[in-house]
Amino acid sequence: MGKLLTPDLCRFIILCLLLSLPLTAGASLSSGTASNLSGARNIAYTTQTTATIRWSMLRVTGGRAPGVTVTSSSGTFTDAGNTIVLGTVNKALSKSKPISPSEPFNFSETILIPRDVLFKAYKQNIRTLYYRRNFTDCPAADCSQITIATSFTLTGSAAGVFNVSDYRLRFRDAPLTPIIEQDQTLQAEARIQVTGTGTIRGVWEVASPGSTAGTPLYQTLQLVVRQLSSGQETPILSPALPARQSGNHLVRFRFLAPELREEPPVLQYVVRAVPAIPTITLIAPRDGSAANQETKFQWDAVRNANGYKIELFDRNPQENSYPAKPVAGMLVRSDANHTSLPGSLMERLESGRRYWWHVQALDDGGNIIAASDWNSVTISK
Amino acid sequence: MLCQGPLNVFGRLILGRVSSRTLSDSLNRSIMPTDKPCEMSLGNNMKHLRIRHLPLCLCSLMAMAQPMISHSADMLTLGSAGEKGYRSSLDPVEIHFGQAMPADLAPYLRLEINAIDVTDFVQRSDQGLLYVPQEPLAPGFQELRLVAMLPDGTIEEAAIWTIEVRASKTFRVAETQGQIDLQVTHRVADDIDNSPSRRTQGQGGGTFFSQHADGDWSTTSRANLVYNSQSSQNHSGKELELTDYQIKGEWQRATLTMGHQNISPNSLVLNGFNRRGLSAGYTSEQHNFQTTAFSTRTEQITGFNHFTGINQSNHRTSGAMVSVNPFTSNPDQLTLSGIYLQGKGQSEGVAEISDATDKTGGDAQALIADSYLFNRLWRMRGEYASTSFDFDGKGTGLSSETDDAYTLLLDYDSSRANNNPGGDSGNWGLSLQHQHAGPWFYSLGNTAVTADRETTQLQGKYWNSTFSIIGLVSTGEDNVDDDDSLPTTAIDSASINLMYTPPMASVDSGSEPPAEWVFSNPSYSLNWSHYRLEQIDTPTGFTGDDVDSRYHEVLLSAAFSGNGWYWNLSQSFIDQDDRVLDANDQETLRTSLDSQFTINEYLSISPILQRTETDYVNQDMEIRSWLAGASIDLNYPSDWSYSLSHTVNREEASDDSIDSRAALTQATVQWRYREAAQNRFGITFFSNGSYQTTEDQGSDADDYQLFLGINVSLPISM
């Protein structure tokens, strides 16, 4: 007898029973299940956390019914006996589709389990909390409703299921919406706190003015895979953001896994045009070479220059976001496109130390009309 | 001795020791001896000066309206500001020779202004030196230094003055600057979903900065505004958005700041709290007492609404900080700080996803002792903090919950020593830190502290000019209150970061540097980290999942660069081994190649290639992602610029649950019709477009947009 009841035969019998239900029991929602897609039931009892739930149910009916809409207006966090309500999620779920006894209604939702719910649960000695939803197909004829629940177990802060608990999008060393000059270096920073430990996958994306004046189209700048763990706020830095084209740009870090409970925040930055200054080509000394009092600093002459200013810095000005003052420098007449550093300036420089230098051409009014790139020299005395 | 008075020229000292007997005699006759030490306020730039000085000093004071009245007039005096009563940024600098000035010294004098030698533009005469500024001197106090470079190579410092450059008689500094940029863009063609109904859109931004100062007070203000006719792209939902601003006034040692604050005392209860609000601060004359009181918006905000940030009591965090250095002779020896704050609101603000529970709030306080000892080599820091926070909302449900946290740090760092040689001899450091935070420790001023965690961490590091290594081991536990209804999990981690940059070959100034090739100027790094979680105590009746997992991450990278180019290659491997939930096991491999090549002054190319592969080892499933692309920028002729970029992003799963491909091509052409200059419009015409193809699980879409536009920019300076 046991061998006769093969799995396929069982499925067939169940299907026949389901099909015959409407004839005997009328229309109803049944076979409700809730799956926790986050991978584990553990949630840290001190940190708000995110969970992704898949609700599934069958709607059976007699005769040939048209489509039906199944809805759930809200979800509640409760204790096991459903006597203590710890919190409510006021987010409606709704789906319409033709009725099929074999194709369930499926809903996915990503919820936040807030800190106040965890706090109330802990304080009332609830160590397993339930998230429940009532689904109904009303006002359809012979409508019914079903309550489905999934459970979470409170655990210590390190053992919660891996998820993003806090996420903040910022620019590094810049305001929330910075206005930068063309080709200025700017990086965004995704500051992420997680519960548990796991691997995050995401992409840095930017929409340039070529689309932000219409529908933003995001270009992927970088694929990110990082292992994160609770206990720290981890910054994930973007690559240098595009800053060639003037106009408004949008930047975001889009999570691929785990899912965020809402759309990722987007930051805006504005690139503004700056007057283009011609470049002075530096001739000597070559970048990275040694220099002493005899070294001739030479550059290409600039037409209409009244003079040149050579400046030396002890830090690379391109790598410092804060303006630095030159350690030494010199004004040179325009009839000479070269100079050597007098002893009084050499005294300001340390032997064996690296310095970055550049040249600016000045007009009669002291305005900068051309500038060189930065080269470095190591002082040898 | 700083010689000063109600003057606009502070001649501080004339020092010198000359090797020539004639000059020495002359100088010494003109120098008045004093038993007080001379103050050499030369700034950091001068700390390596090796010029010899006599232990004598002389002040050359110049009254505002009384030129050259000085007891140092025997030798060198600085000319006065002239008839208008102040020195402006383009006023000539006159240095007059006194009777005691040796005639043969004059040709050897060199003039420096703020470390810039301007001698080439100095006009010499028998009476003195005259320098007409070739670029405007910045308002404020500027340093003039006169140096004698004698024929035998000896360098003597003849005089240093601090001069005051004023914007006007009323203000020492009076400056207003800004720039407005506005783009008007018209969509001339498109085929894309959800395109905005208006074909013509406006975007832009404005920055404004001003500062005024005189005497012992100053004010600065700055503001950033963004305009976007698609208001949904602005955080405030308005077309014109005030993104951030700050107005700051300083009077003597007191400050008052309105707008965006930067309150970051690195405390468990307050750190990185950059919000809009008001603050006031005071620093004592010896800088051994500092206090700041603040009241700010709890949440990060933008826009014109809630301009002050403190208009809603349910979204306000207020507090005060006090810091005292009891040992004035060596302030770093001990710093004692106290912090108190009280706040209401949410931890979720603009561009944040966090806890948005309404009407929560509480207060927090911290005491900090920080000490640098033994030539700053050792640092000891301890902080105790406590919070009281109502997690389910003020006045509802449960009452506030009180908890505490502390951190102890013992740190040695050889680079902190004042006489640290650094360089190739290297530096090293060792630090031991222990931190405890209770489960309900929570401050709105620093939401990054992980509650319910006790951690001990040991870090060692060594670095020199080419090599660095940082090693870290850490061990900790959760369930710090030993609640027997909750499991306890141990968290252990270790990491090593190695970096090696071979020294650059020494190149003589006269010789050619080594030829560059594709592997020039290398830099290598290796990062390894290990993380382990293990449930070490399970309560009876626990219904959750046990925890036993290990994580490894290895990152290798190499970077090479030359004149106008770089490329770097990196590879990382992440192994996630969950011994309870097999489905969580993952192995991820990521490879990345980034580069930029500047072909010449007009053309640059930036290719990129990245690949990630995640293997869910117990689910027989792999997810693979690819990113490939390149951008080309061309600036030729000088008023024209072109850019073209193309990227392809592909993601697929071995079980076909993911199968997507997106390609985006963007192009821009710009023609600068008129260059912007101070208080003069700059105009640029442009055209840009984008074309995107997407394929996702069999559904395809092609979208494009083409725009024409004009960009107007106006730099403002007053």
Chai-1 contact restraints between the chains, C-beta under 6 A:
chainA,res_idxA,chainB,res_idxB,connection_type,confidence,min_distance_angstrom,max_distance_angstrom,comment,restraint_id
A,G39,B,N584,contact,1.0,0.0,6.0,A-B,restraint_1
A,A40,B,D545,contact,1.0,0.0,6.0,A-B,restraint_2
A,A40,B,L581,contact,1.0,0.0,6.0,A-B,restraint_3
A,R41,B,G544,contact,1.0,0.0,6.0,A-B,restraint_4
A,N42,B,G544,contact,1.0,0.0,6.0,A-B,restraint_5
A,N42,B,D545,contact,1.0,0.0,6.0,A-B,restraint_6
A,T46,B,P439,contact,1.0,0.0,6.0,A-B,restraint_7
A,T46,B,A451,contact,1.0,0.0,6.0,A-B,restraint_8
A,T46,B,D452,contact,1.0,0.0,6.0,A-B,restraint_9
A,Q48,B,D355,contact,1.0,0.0,6.0,A-B,restraint_10
A,P114,B,D355,contact,1.0,0.0,6.0,A-B,restraint_11
A,P114,B,T357,contact,1.0,0.0,6.0,A-B,restraint_12
A,R115,B,D355,contact,1.0,0.0,6.0,A-B,restraint_13
A,R115,B,F391,contact,1.0,0.0,6.0,A-B,restraint_14
A,D116,B,T357,contact,1.0,0.0,6.0,A-B,restraint_15
A,D116,B,F391,contact,1.0,0.0,6.0,A-B,restraint_16
A,D116,B,D392,contact,1.0,0.0,6.0,A-B,restraint_17
A,F119,B,F391,contact,1.0,0.0,6.0,A-B,restraint_18
A,K120,B,D392,contact,1.0,0.0,6.0,A-B,restraint_19
A,K123,B,L398,contact,1.0,0.0,6.0,A-B,restraint_20
A,R127,B,S485,contact,1.0,0.0,6.0,A-B,restraint_21
A,T128,B,T543,contact,1.0,0.0,6.0,A-B,restraint_22
A,T153,B,T543,contact,1.0,0.0,6.0,A-B,restraint_23
A,T153,B,G544,contact,1.0,0.0,6.0,A-B,restraint_24
A,T155,B,P487,contact,1.0,0.0,6.0,A-B,restraint_25
A,T155,B,G544,contact,1.0,0.0,6.0,A-B,restraint_26
A,G156,B,D478,contact,1.0,0.0,6.0,A-B,restraint_27
A,G156,B,N479,contact,1.0,0.0,6.0,A-B,restraint_28
A,G156,B,L486,contact,1.0,0.0,6.0,A-B,restraint_29
A,G156,B,T489,contact,1.0,0.0,6.0,A-B,restraint_30
A,S157,B,D452,contact,1.0,0.0,6.0,A-B,restraint_31
A,S157,B,R453,contact,1.0,0.0,6.0,A-B,restraint_32
A,S157,B,D478,contact,1.0,0.0,6.0,A-B,restraint_33
A,A158,B,D478,contact,1.0,0.0,6.0,A-B,restraint_34
A,A158,B,T489,contact,1.0,0.0,6.0,A-B,restraint_35
A,A158,B,I491,contact,1.0,0.0,6.0,A-B,restraint_36
A,A159,B,T489,contact,1.0,0.0,6.0,A-B,restraint_37
A,A159,B,V547,contact,1.0,0.0,6.0,A-B,restraint_38
A,D166,B,S354,contact,1.0,0.0,6.0,A-B,restraint_39
A,Y167,B,I353,contact,1.0,0.0,6.0,A-B,restraint_40
A,R168,B,E352,contact,1.0,0.0,6.0,A-B,restraint_41
A,L169,B,A351,contact,1.0,0.0,6.0,A-B,restraint_42
A,P175,B,D244,contact,1.0,0.0,6.0,A-B,restraint_43
A,L176,B,T243,contact,1.0,0.0,6.0,A-B,restraint_44
A,L176,B,T302,contact,1.0,0.0,6.0,A-B,restraint_45
A,T177,B,V226,contact,1.0,0.0,6.0,A-B,restraint_46
A,T177,B,T243,contact,1.0,0.0,6.0,A-B,restraint_47
A,I179,B,G205,contact,1.0,0.0,6.0,A-B,restraint_48
A,I179,B,T207,contact,1.0,0.0,6.0,A-B,restraint_49
A,I179,B,N224,contact,1.0,0.0,6.0,A-B,restraint_50
A,T197,B,L533,contact,1.0,0.0,6.0,A-B,restraint_51
A,T199,B,I574,contact,1.0,0.0,6.0,A-B,restraint_52
A,T199,B,Q576,contact,1.0,0.0,6.0,A-B,restraint_53
A,T199,B,Q586,contact,1.0,0.0,6.0,A-B,restraint_54
A,G210,B,Q666,contact,1.0,0.0,6.0,A-B,restraint_55
A,G210,B,N688,contact,1.0,0.0,6.0,A-B,restraint_56
A,G210,B,S690,contact,1.0,0.0,6.0,A-B,restraint_57
A,S211,B,S690,contact,1.0,0.0,6.0,A-B,restraint_58
A,S211,B,Q705,contact,1.0,0.0,6.0,A-B,restraint_59
A,A213,B,T185,contact,1.0,0.0,6.0,A-B,restraint_60
A,A213,B,Q201,contact,1.0,0.0,6.0,A-B,restraint_61
A,A213,B,F707,contact,1.0,0.0,6.0,A-B,restraint_62
A,G214,B,R187,contact,1.0,0.0,6.0,A-B,restraint_63
A,G214,B,S195,contact,1.0,0.0,6.0,A-B,restraint_64
A,G214,B,Q705,contact,1.0,0.0,6.0,A-B,restraint_65
A,T215,B,I192,contact,1.0,0.0,6.0,A-B,restraint_66
A,T215,B,N194,contact,1.0,0.0,6.0,A-B,restraint_67
A,T215,B,S195,contact,1.0,0.0,6.0,A-B,restraint_68
A,L217,B,L664,contact,1.0,0.0,6.0,A-B,restraint_69
A,L217,B,S690,contact,1.0,0.0,6.0,A-B,restraint_70
A,L217,B,Q692,contact,1.0,0.0,6.0,A-B,restraint_71
A,Q219,B,T647,contact,1.0,0.0,6.0,A-B,restraint_72
A,Q219,B,L664,contact,1.0,0.0,6.0,A-B,restraint_73
A,T220,B,L627,contact,1.0,0.0,6.0,A-B,restraint_74
A,T220,B,T647,contact,1.0,0.0,6.0,A-B,restraint_75
A,T220,B,N649,contact,1.0,0.0,6.0,A-B,restraint_76
A,L223,B,Q610,contact,1.0,0.0,6.0,A-B,restraint_77
A,L223,B,T612,contact,1.0,0.0,6.0,A-B,restraint_78
A,L223,B,S625,contact,1.0,0.0,6.0,A-B,restraint_79
A,L223,B,L627,contact,1.0,0.0,6.0,A-B,restraint_80
A,V225,B,T588,contact,1.0,0.0,6.0,A-B,restraint_81
A,V225,B,R590,contact,1.0,0.0,6.0,A-B,restraint_82
A,V225,B,T612,contact,1.0,0.0,6.0,A-B,restraint_83
A,Q227,B,Y551,contact,1.0,0.0,6.0,A-B,restraint_84
A,Q227,B,E553,contact,1.0,0.0,6.0,A-B,restraint_85
A,Q227,B,I574,contact,1.0,0.0,6.0,A-B,restraint_86
A,S229,B,Y531,contact,1.0,0.0,6.0,A-B,restraint_87
A,G231,B,T450,contact,1.0,0.0,6.0,A-B,restraint_88
A,G231,B,R453,contact,1.0,0.0,6.0,A-B,restraint_89
A,E233,B,A448,contact,1.0,0.0,6.0,A-B,restraint_90
A,R244,B,S643,contact,1.0,0.0,6.0,A-B,restraint_91
A,Q245,B,T668,contact,1.0,0.0,6.0,A-B,restraint_92
A,S246,B,N711,contact,1.0,0.0,6.0,A-B,restraint_93
A,G247,B,Q183,contact,1.0,0.0,6.0,A-B,restraint_94
A,G247,B,Q203,contact,1.0,0.0,6.0,A-B,restraint_95
A,N248,B,Q203,contact,1.0,0.0,6.0,A-B,restraint_96
A,N248,B,N228,contact,1.0,0.0,6.0,A-B,restraint_97
A,P265,B,A351,contact,1.0,0.0,6.0,A-B,restraint_98
A,L267,B,A351,contact,1.0,0.0,6.0,A-B,restraint_99
A,V270,B,G205,contact,1.0,0.0,6.0,A-B,restraint_100
A,V270,B,V226,contact,1.0,0.0,6.0,A-B,restraint_101
A,R272,B,D181,contact,1.0,0.0,6.0,A-B,restraint_102
A,A273,B,S713,contact,1.0,0.0,6.0,A-B,restraint_103
A,P275,B,E675,contact,1.0,0.0,6.0,A-B,restraint_104
A,P275,B,A676,contact,1.0,0.0,6.0,A-B,restraint_105
A,P285,B,S509,contact,1.0,0.0,6.0,A-B,restraint_106
A,R286,B,P513,contact,1.0,0.0,6.0,A-B,restraint_107
A,G288,B,M504,contact,1.0,0.0,6.0,A-B,restraint_108
A,S289,B,V507,contact,1.0,0.0,6.0,A-B,restraint_109
A,S289,B,S509,contact,1.0,0.0,6.0,A-B,restraint_110
A,S289,B,P513,contact,1.0,0.0,6.0,A-B,restraint_111
A,A290,B,S506,contact,1.0,0.0,6.0,A-B,restraint_112
A,A290,B,V507,contact,1.0,0.0,6.0,A-B,restraint_113
A,A290,B,D508,contact,1.0,0.0,6.0,A-B,restraint_114
A,A290,B,S509,contact,1.0,0.0,6.0,A-B,restraint_115
A,A291,B,S509,contact,1.0,0.0,6.0,A-B,restraint_116
A,T295,B,S509,contact,1.0,0.0,6.0,A-B,restraint_117
A,G307,B,Q134,contact,1.0,0.0,6.0,A-B,restraint_118
A,V327,B,N45,contact,1.0,0.0,6.0,A-B,restraint_119
A,A328,B,A115,contact,1.0,0.0,6.0,A-B,restraint_120
A,G329,B,I116,contact,1.0,0.0,6.0,A-B,restraint_121
A,M330,B,D117,contact,1.0,0.0,6.0,A-B,restraint_122
A,L331,B,V118,contact,1.0,0.0,6.0,A-B,restraint_123
A,L331,B,D120,contact,1.0,0.0,6.0,A-B,restraint_124
A,L331,B,F121,contact,1.0,0.0,6.0,A-B,restraint_125
A,L331,B,Q134,contact,1.0,0.0,6.0,A-B,restraint_126
A,V332,B,D120,contact,1.0,0.0,6.0,A-B,restraint_127
A,R333,B,D120,contact,1.0,0.0,6.0,A-B,restraint_128
A,G343,B,M149,contact,1.0,0.0,6.0,A-B,restraint_129
A,G343,B,I155,contact,1.0,0.0,6.0,A-B,restraint_130
A,S344,B,R110,contact,1.0,0.0,6.0,A-B,restraint_131
A,S344,B,V147,contact,1.0,0.0,6.0,A-B,restraint_132
A,S344,B,M149,contact,1.0,0.0,6.0,A-B,restraint_133
A,S344,B,I155,contact,1.0,0.0,6.0,A-B,restraint_134
A,L345,B,D117,contact,1.0,0.0,6.0,A-B,restraint_135
A,E347,B,L49,contact,1.0,0.0,6.0,A-B,restraint_136
A,E347,B,R50,contact,1.0,0.0,6.0,A-B,restraint_137
A,E350,B,H48,contact,1.0,0.0,6.0,A-B,restraint_138
A,L362,B,Q134,contact,1.0,0.0,6.0,A-B,restraint_139
A,L362,B,E135,contact,1.0,0.0,6.0,A-B,restraint_140
A,G366,B,Q134,contact,1.0,0.0,6.0,A-B,restraint_141
A,G366,B,E135,contact,1.0,0.0,6.0,A-B,restraint_142
A,G366,B,P136,contact,1.0,0.0,6.0,A-B,restraint_143
